[in-house]
Amino acid sequence: MNDKGKIIAGIIIFFVVATFPFWFNMFVEKTPAPELVLTAKAQAAKVCVRDTAFMKANHMQLLDEWRDTVVRKAERIYVNAEGKEFNMSLSNTCLDCHSNKAEFCDRCHQYASIEPYCWDCHIDNPKETK
């Protein structure tokens, strides 16, 4: 049993390597989430399609659901939990209030290191053409 020291050293090294992410995150300064800049129209509306917490966490799932509903079922009206109707359109519903894409969309997507594919088909300003 001359390997006792090697086994203990191996266990210690494994423990340090396995727990490194937790230790590292305890001492690293957290980057605060970006503040969203709302347009005057969005501030005046005071409500979105869904509540703010839902939209922050699930807007991509909602947009995917809208895309599938519009393309596959040809339905264009979304009714939220309060009974309010919205046109299922990224360009005409979402970007109507949140027309400041650089300050609203891009800030969070850059913070999260996400490159959404929305802009492959949709343009930033629906009033313009490609």
TITIBA-741604 format. One record per residue: residue in one letter; y, z, x of N, C-alpha, C in turn. Coordinates in steps of 0.2 Angstrom, whole numbers, plus 5000, padded with zeros to 4 digits. Layout:
N
aYZXYZXYZX;...
***
This chain:
130
m499450005004500050005000500650005004;n500749965009501249955013501849915010;d501749885004502149845001502649884996;k502549944996502949984991503749974992;g503949974998504649954999504849894996;k504449834998504649774995504649764988;i504149804985504149804977504749834974;i504949894977505549924975506149884976;a506249854982506849814983506849754978;g506249724977506149664972506449684965;i506249744963506449774956507149784956;i507449814961508149824962508549754962;i508349704965508649644966508549604959;f508049614956507949584949508449614944;f508449684944508849714940509649694941;v509849694947510549674948510649604946;v510149554947510249484945510249484937;a509849514934509749514927510349544923;t510649594926511249624923511849604925;f511949554930512549534933513049504927;p512849464923513349444918513649504914;f513249554912513549614909514149644913;w513949654919514349694924514949644925;f514849584926515449534928515949534922;n515649534916516149534910516549594909;m516249654912516649714911517249714915;f517249684921517849684925518249624926;v518049574922518449514922518949514916;e519549494918520149494913519949444908;k520049464901519849414896520449374894;t520349304893520949264891521049274884;p521649284882521749294874521649224871;a521449234865521349174861522049144859;p522149074859522849054858523049064851;e523749074851524049084844524149014841;l523949004835524048944832524748934829;v525048874830525748854828525648824821;l525848854816525848824809526448784808;t526348724804526948684802527348724796;a527948704795528248734789527948724783;k527548664782527248644776526648694775;a526248704781525648754781525948824779;q526448844782526748914781526948924773;a527248864771527448874764526848874759;a526348834761525748834756525448904756;k525348944762525149004762524349014761;v524048954759523348954758523048894760;c522448894763522148834765521548824761;v521148774762520548754758520148814757;r520048854762519648924762520048974766;d519849034766520249084769520249074777;t520749104780520849094787520249114792;a519949164790519349194794518749134794;f518649114788518149064787518349004791;m518948974790519148914793519148924801;k519248974804519248984811518548984813;a518049014810517349014812516948954809;n517148924804516648874801517048804799;h517548794802517948724799517548664801;m517148664806516748604808516148594803;q515848654801515348644796515548614790;l516148644788516548614782516648544782;l516948524788517148454789516448414789;d515948434792515348394792515048394785;e515148444781514848444774515348394770;w515948394771516348344768516248274769;r516048264776515948194778515248174774;d514748214774514148194771514248184764;t514648224760514748224753515048154751;v515648144755515948084754515548014755;v515248014761514847954763514247944759;r513848004758513247994755513247994747;k513648034744513748044737514348014734;a514747994738515347964735515848004731;e515748074733516148124729516748144734;r517348144732517948154736518348214734;i518148254729518548314727518048374729;y518448424733518148484734518448544730;v518048584727518348644723518148704727;n518648744729518548804733518348864728;a518248924731518048974727518548994722;e519148984723519649004718519748944713;g519348894713519448844708519948784710;k520248794715520748744717520448684720;e520648624718520348554720520748534726;f520348504731520648474737520248404738;n520648354740520348294742520048304749;m519348284749518948284755519148234760;s519748254764519948204769520248244775;l520048224781520348264787521048234788;s521148174787521748144788522348164783;n522148164777522548164772522648244769;t522148284770522148354767522348394773;c521848394778521948444784522648424788;l522648364790523248344794523848334790;d523848344783524448344779524848404781;c524448464781524848524783524848544790;h524248524793524248544801524348474805;s524948444804525048384807525248394815;n525348454817525448464824524848474828;k524448424829523748424832523748454839;a524248444843524348474850524348544850;e524748574845524848644845524348684840;f524048644836523548674831522848664833;c522648604833521948584835521748594842;d522148554846521948554853521948614857;r522448664855522448724859521748764858;c521548774852520848804851520348764854;h520248704854519748664856519748664864;q520348664867520348674874520148744877;y520348794873520148864874519348874874;a519048844869518348844868517948794872;s518348754876518048694880517548654875;i517848634870517548584865517948524864;e517548464864517848404863517648374857;p517948384851517748364845517748284844;y517248264841517248184840517548164834;c517948204830518348184825518848124826;w519148134832519648084834519348014836;d518648014836518347944838518547894832;c518547924826518647884820519347894817;h519547954817520147974813520747974818;i521347954816521947954820522348024819;d522748044824523048104824523548104818;n523948054817524448044812524247994807;p524048014801523747974796524247924793;k524947934795525447884793525447824797;e525147834803525147774808524447734807;t524447684810523747644810523547644817;k522947624818522647624825522847564829;
***
